[in-house]
């Protein structure tokens, strides 16, 4: 049964963040609010939790996962970033974007695309997500909280509990969260390529 924690969306309580971080370090899957929609998250090094997330979402290892990080320097630590990519990232983070980049040797192979060796990376623009990352002092492995067959991501804490009570350990309920996922931009080629249009504007990339 999932523990539901009502957390302030703008000034998240430190005590609750510390508890959430401890849950994650001990193998929990957490639902958390972001600047786009709710996400499922787990510890980067936890293979069992990752397998459970893939089961919940019914996705295989070719579906890109997203490493949620605190800032641009962490993106550069976990991905190979050239000067042109860095300038684009600097102009658009934090924000509602997920960037497909080539993973660095710091990443476990199991979290990257098996053939391309790529992963999604993002810096969220949401107080709860950023504060949780700060408390963890490391990234979160995440994916959009959209269940198989659903048209939109889940957006209310009670709804998440109703649908996933037996599959999660923790729900950080920060109130209504959006239903529009991040814009996904593939930066592995010579020019940015749109993978999914979402909440983040396309103008900074000369797309759309």
PERA-V834043 format. One record per backbone hydrogen bond with DSSP energy under -0.5 kcal/mol. CO is the residue of the C=O (numbers start at 1). NH is the residue of the N-H. Records with the same first field share a line. If there is no record, write none. Layout:
# PERA-V834043
CO=NH  NH
This chain:
# PERA-V834043
2=4
3=5  171
4=6
5=7  173
9=128
13=17
14=18
15=19
16=20
17=21
18=22
19=23
20=24
21=25
22=26
23=28
24=27
29=169  170
30=32  41
31=172
32=39
36=180
38=145
39=32
40=143
41=30
42=141
43=46
45=47
46=50
47=51
48=52
49=53
50=54
51=55
52=56
53=57
54=58  59
56=148
60=63
61=114
62=64
65=120
66=68  142
67=69  122
68=140
71=74  75
72=76
73=77
74=78
75=79
78=104
79=81
82=86
83=87
84=88
85=89
86=90
87=91
88=92
89=92  93
95=97
96=183  200
98=185
99=101  121
100=187
101=119
102=80
104=107
108=111
109=112
111=65
113=117
117=103
118=113
119=101
120=67
121=99
122=69  124
123=94  95
126=130
127=131
128=132
129=133
130=134
131=135
132=136
133=137  138
139=44
140=68  142
141=42
142=66
143=40
144=146
145=154
147=150
154=38
155=177
156=160
157=161
158=162
159=163
160=164
161=165
164=167  168
165=2
169=3
170=31
171=5  173
172=174
173=7
179=153  181
181=199
183=98  185
184=195  196
185=100  187
186=193
193=186
196=184
202=205  207
203=206
